[in-house]
Amino acid sequence: MAQSLTAARSATVTVLVVAGSEAEAASARETIGALQGRSPVRALVVVDRDGGWPAPALRSVVEASVRGDMPLVLWRPAGLPDASDPVLGWAEHLVVDSRTVLSGSRRPDRGDTPRPPGLGVAGVVDLAGRMPVTDLAWVALAQWRELVAGLFDGPDRGPFLADVRHVRVQGHEALRPLLAGWLLSRLRIPPGVVEVGPSEGLSVEVTAEHNGRQGHFSVAWSAESHLIDARVVIGTGPPLVRRWRRDEAGPVGLLGRALARLGWDPVYGEALTAAVVLPAESARRSGPGPT
């Protein structure tokens, strides 16, 4: 049975930032500094190149710097911690950005700095099975999920969710599988119904049927780059189009939202698990293309 497409959760925390370079650490300090002006967040930033910090030394630094009455959140600005990283046993929550862990991807804050091959979505799935994880890529998709869910609001459009025939999701190599996985898991549709492909701009198209009528539902960038178009066409009726201003949340805004919603997110977990099956299922349709 199709499920509702909506979901949600708050906290004051201590953030342990484990950066892979001085530049990464500087960027994280800048982000945390700006965030501290909005909410009471304590932070400890360490640079750990290739696991160079011995666990006991890092533990002693953490214990000397972190208040014990606040949740400890581990934030990896880029990449993923190794599954055997002892810090995972100390932290109560992990913040990552899956846009930085896909093979061949580039850091979202420095487009000219290539990342080494990562573990991809499957690596995040493994971590999310062990502890609560917040993915900044998932946080960045909140507006898109809301807009797609809004396409089916009301008694005239809601019933179309029960008979979805085709879903196409295009966009960034990390964002498109998360968004497609979310639709796959919430709608309970076969993976073969979902097509995922590369595109410069994010877009979602859903084709569904109800009472002999076909409906086309889509959310995509408008011709004006700061706007998003949400469009519904049912049968031979006229298109219903609404335009929304793009959510321009940067690193500070995304991290702030992440820290305000700590704890297990079952909707994200289901979307992440579903995303793992999508590349093999959709590659036959989508084929190679620009990213």
C-alpha positions as CSV (number, residue, x, y, z in Angstrom):
1,M,0.0,0.0,0.0
2,A,1.2,3.5,-0.8
3,Q,2.2,5.5,2.3
4,S,2.0,9.2,3.0
5,L,4.8,11.2,1.4
6,T,5.3,13.4,4.4
7,A,7.4,13.0,7.7
8,A,9.5,15.0,10.7
9,R,11.8,16.0,14.5
10,S,15.1,19.0,17.9
11,A,18.3,19.4,20.1
12,T,21.2,21.4,21.7
13,V,24.5,19.6,21.1
14,T,28.3,19.3,21.2
15,V,29.7,18.7,17.8
16,L,33.0,16.8,17.2
17,V,34.2,17.7,13.8
18,V,36.8,15.3,12.3
19,A,38.3,17.0,9.2
20,G,40.6,15.4,6.7
21,S,42.7,18.6,6.1
22,E,43.4,22.0,7.4
23,A,41.3,23.6,4.7
24,E,38.4,21.3,5.6
25,A,38.8,22.2,9.2
26,A,38.8,25.9,8.5
27,S,35.6,25.6,6.4
28,A,34.0,23.7,9.3
29,R,35.0,26.3,11.9
30,E,33.5,29.0,9.7
31,T,30.3,27.1,9.4
32,I,30.1,26.3,13.2
33,G,31.0,29.9,14.0
34,A,28.1,31.2,11.9
35,L,25.8,28.6,13.4
36,Q,26.7,29.6,17.0
37,G,25.1,33.0,16.3
38,R,21.8,31.2,15.8
39,S,21.8,28.4,18.3
40,P,23.8,27.2,21.3
41,V,26.2,24.7,19.7
42,R,29.5,23.7,21.2
43,A,32.2,22.4,18.9
44,L,35.6,20.7,18.9
45,V,37.4,20.6,15.5
46,V,40.3,18.2,14.9
47,V,42.3,17.4,11.8
48,D,42.8,13.7,11.3
49,R,44.7,12.9,8.1
50,D,44.4,9.3,7.2
51,G,43.5,8.2,10.7
52,G,46.6,9.8,12.2
53,W,45.0,10.5,15.6
54,P,45.5,7.5,18.0
55,A,42.1,6.7,19.6
56,P,43.2,7.2,23.2
57,A,44.7,10.7,22.4
58,L,41.5,11.8,20.6
59,R,39.3,10.4,23.4
60,S,41.3,12.4,26.0
61,V,40.9,15.6,23.9
62,V,37.2,15.0,23.6
63,E,36.7,14.3,27.3
64,A,38.6,17.4,28.3
65,S,36.7,19.6,25.9
66,V,33.2,18.3,25.8
67,R,30.5,18.8,28.4
68,G,29.1,15.4,29.4
69,D,25.5,16.6,29.8
70,M,25.1,17.3,26.1
71,P,24.7,14.9,23.2
72,L,27.9,14.3,21.3
73,V,27.5,14.5,17.5
74,L,30.3,13.4,15.1
75,W,30.3,15.5,11.9
76,R,32.4,14.3,9.0
77,P,32.4,17.3,6.5
78,A,33.6,15.0,3.7
79,G,33.7,11.2,3.3
80,L,32.7,8.6,5.8
81,P,34.3,7.3,9.0
82,D,35.7,3.8,8.7
83,A,33.4,1.2,10.2
84,S,36.0,0.4,12.8
85,D,36.5,4.1,13.9
86,P,36.3,4.1,17.7
87,V,34.7,7.5,17.6
88,L,31.5,5.9,16.4
89,G,31.3,4.2,19.8
90,W,31.5,7.5,21.6
91,A,29.1,9.7,19.5
92,E,25.4,9.5,19.9
93,H,24.7,10.8,16.3
94,L,26.6,11.0,13.0
95,V,26.3,13.8,10.5
96,V,27.6,13.2,7.0
97,D,27.0,14.4,3.4
98,S,26.5,11.6,0.9
99,R,27.3,14.1,-1.9
100,T,31.0,13.8,-0.8
101,V,31.2,10.0,-0.7
102,L,30.2,8.9,-4.2
103,S,33.0,7.7,-6.5
104,G,34.2,10.6,-8.6
105,S,32.1,13.2,-6.9
106,R,33.3,16.7,-5.9
107,R,33.0,18.5,-2.7
108,P,29.9,20.7,-2.8
109,D,31.7,23.6,-1.1
110,R,34.8,23.4,-3.4
111,G,33.8,22.2,-6.8
112,D,37.4,22.1,-8.0
113,T,38.6,19.6,-5.4
114,P,38.0,16.0,-6.5
115,R,37.2,13.5,-3.7
116,P,38.8,10.1,-3.7
117,P,36.6,7.1,-4.5
118,G,34.1,6.7,-1.7
119,L,31.8,4.0,-0.4
120,G,28.7,5.6,-2.0
121,V,25.2,5.1,-0.7
122,A,25.9,1.5,0.4
123,G,28.5,2.9,2.9
124,V,25.9,5.2,4.4
125,V,23.4,2.4,4.6
126,D,25.9,0.4,6.7
127,L,26.5,3.3,9.1
128,A,22.8,4.1,9.4
129,G,22.1,0.6,10.5
130,R,24.4,1.1,13.5
131,M,23.6,4.5,14.8
132,P,21.3,7.6,14.0
133,V,22.6,9.4,10.9
134,T,21.7,12.7,9.4
135,D,22.7,13.2,5.8
136,L,23.0,16.8,4.7
137,A,22.1,15.7,1.2
138,W,18.8,14.4,2.6
139,V,18.3,17.7,4.5
140,A,18.9,19.6,1.2
141,L,16.1,17.6,-0.4
142,A,13.4,18.5,2.1
143,Q,11.8,21.2,-0.1
144,W,11.7,18.7,-3.1
145,R,10.0,16.1,-0.9
146,E,7.5,18.6,0.3
147,L,6.7,19.8,-3.2
148,V,6.4,16.3,-4.6
149,A,4.1,15.3,-1.8
150,G,2.0,18.5,-2.4
151,L,1.3,17.4,-5.9
152,F,-1.0,14.7,-4.5
153,D,-2.9,16.8,-1.9
154,G,-6.6,16.8,-2.1
155,P,-9.3,14.2,-2.9
156,D,-8.9,14.6,-6.7
157,R,-5.2,13.9,-6.8
158,G,-4.5,11.7,-3.8
159,P,-6.1,8.6,-5.3
160,F,-3.5,8.6,-8.1
161,L,-0.9,7.5,-5.5
162,A,-2.5,4.0,-5.5
163,D,-1.6,3.3,-9.1
164,V,1.7,4.8,-10.0
165,R,2.9,3.5,-13.4
166,H,6.3,5.3,-13.9
167,V,8.6,7.5,-11.9
168,R,11.6,9.4,-13.4
169,V,14.1,11.2,-11.2
170,Q,17.0,13.1,-12.7
171,G,19.8,15.2,-11.2
172,H,23.0,15.1,-9.2
173,E,24.5,11.7,-8.7
174,A,23.9,11.7,-4.9
175,L,20.6,13.5,-4.8
176,R,18.8,11.5,-7.5
177,P,19.1,8.1,-5.8
178,L,18.0,9.5,-2.4
179,L,14.9,11.1,-4.0
180,A,14.1,8.1,-6.1
181,G,14.6,5.8,-3.1
182,W,12.2,7.9,-1.1
183,L,9.5,7.5,-3.7
184,L,10.2,3.8,-4.1
185,S,10.0,3.2,-0.4
186,R,6.9,5.4,0.3
187,L,4.9,4.3,-2.7
188,R,5.8,0.6,-2.4
189,I,6.3,0.3,-6.1
190,P,8.6,-2.2,-7.9
191,P,12.1,-0.9,-8.6
192,G,11.6,-1.4,-12.3
193,V,8.9,1.4,-12.3
194,V,11.6,3.9,-11.3
195,E,14.0,5.5,-13.8
196,V,17.0,7.4,-12.5
197,G,19.3,9.4,-14.8
198,P,21.8,12.2,-14.8
199,S,20.9,15.8,-15.4
200,E,22.3,19.3,-14.5
201,G,19.0,20.2,-12.8
202,L,17.0,18.1,-10.4
203,S,13.5,16.9,-11.6
204,V,10.8,14.4,-10.6
205,E,8.1,13.1,-12.9
206,V,5.4,10.7,-11.8
207,T,2.8,9.1,-14.2
208,A,-0.2,7.5,-12.5
209,E,-3.8,6.4,-13.3
210,H,-7.1,6.6,-11.5
211,N,-10.6,5.8,-12.8
212,G,-9.4,5.5,-16.3
213,R,-7.6,8.9,-16.3
214,Q,-3.9,9.4,-16.6
215,G,-2.2,12.0,-14.4
216,H,1.2,13.5,-14.9
217,F,2.8,15.1,-11.9
218,S,6.2,16.9,-11.9
219,V,8.6,19.1,-10.0
220,A,11.5,20.7,-11.9
221,W,13.6,23.8,-12.1
222,S,11.8,26.7,-13.7
223,A,13.3,28.6,-16.6
224,E,14.1,31.1,-13.9
225,S,16.9,29.4,-12.0
226,H,15.7,30.7,-8.5
227,L,12.3,29.1,-9.0
228,I,10.9,25.6,-9.0
229,D,7.8,24.6,-11.0
230,A,5.3,22.1,-9.6
231,R,2.9,20.9,-12.4
232,V,-0.1,18.6,-12.5
233,V,-1.9,17.5,-15.7
234,I,-4.9,15.1,-15.3
235,G,-6.4,13.6,-18.5
236,T,-7.1,16.2,-21.1
237,G,-7.6,19.0,-18.5
238,P,-5.4,22.1,-18.4
239,P,-2.1,22.0,-16.6
240,L,-2.1,23.3,-13.0
241,V,1.3,25.0,-12.4
242,R,2.6,26.6,-9.2
243,R,5.9,28.3,-8.8
244,W,8.0,28.2,-5.7
245,R,11.1,30.1,-4.7
246,R,14.1,27.8,-4.4
247,D,15.3,27.1,-0.8
248,E,18.8,28.6,-0.9
249,A,20.1,27.0,2.4
250,G,23.9,26.8,2.5
251,P,26.2,24.8,4.7
252,V,25.2,26.8,7.8
253,G,21.5,26.4,7.2
254,L,21.8,22.7,6.4
255,L,23.9,21.9,9.5
256,G,21.5,23.9,11.7
257,R,18.6,21.9,10.4
258,A,20.5,18.7,10.9
259,L,21.3,19.4,14.5
260,A,17.7,20.4,15.2
261,R,16.5,16.9,14.1
262,L,18.7,14.4,15.9
263,G,17.6,10.8,16.4
264,W,16.6,8.0,14.1
265,D,14.8,9.0,10.9
266,P,13.0,5.9,9.6
267,V,11.9,7.6,6.4
268,Y,15.5,8.4,5.5
269,G,16.5,4.9,6.4
270,E,13.9,3.4,4.1
271,A,14.8,5.8,1.3
272,L,18.5,5.0,1.7
273,T,18.0,1.2,1.7
274,A,15.7,1.5,-1.4
275,A,18.3,3.7,-3.2
276,V,20.8,0.9,-3.1
277,V,18.8,-1.2,-5.6
278,L,18.2,1.7,-8.0
279,P,21.4,2.0,-10.1
280,A,21.2,-1.6,-11.4
281,E,17.5,-1.3,-12.0
282,S,17.6,2.0,-13.9
283,A,20.9,1.9,-15.7
284,R,19.4,-0.1,-18.5
285,R,17.0,2.8,-19.2
286,S,19.0,5.8,-18.4
287,G,22.4,5.0,-19.8
288,P,25.4,7.2,-19.4
289,G,25.1,11.0,-19.5
290,P,26.4,14.2,-18.1
291,T,26.4,14.8,-14.3
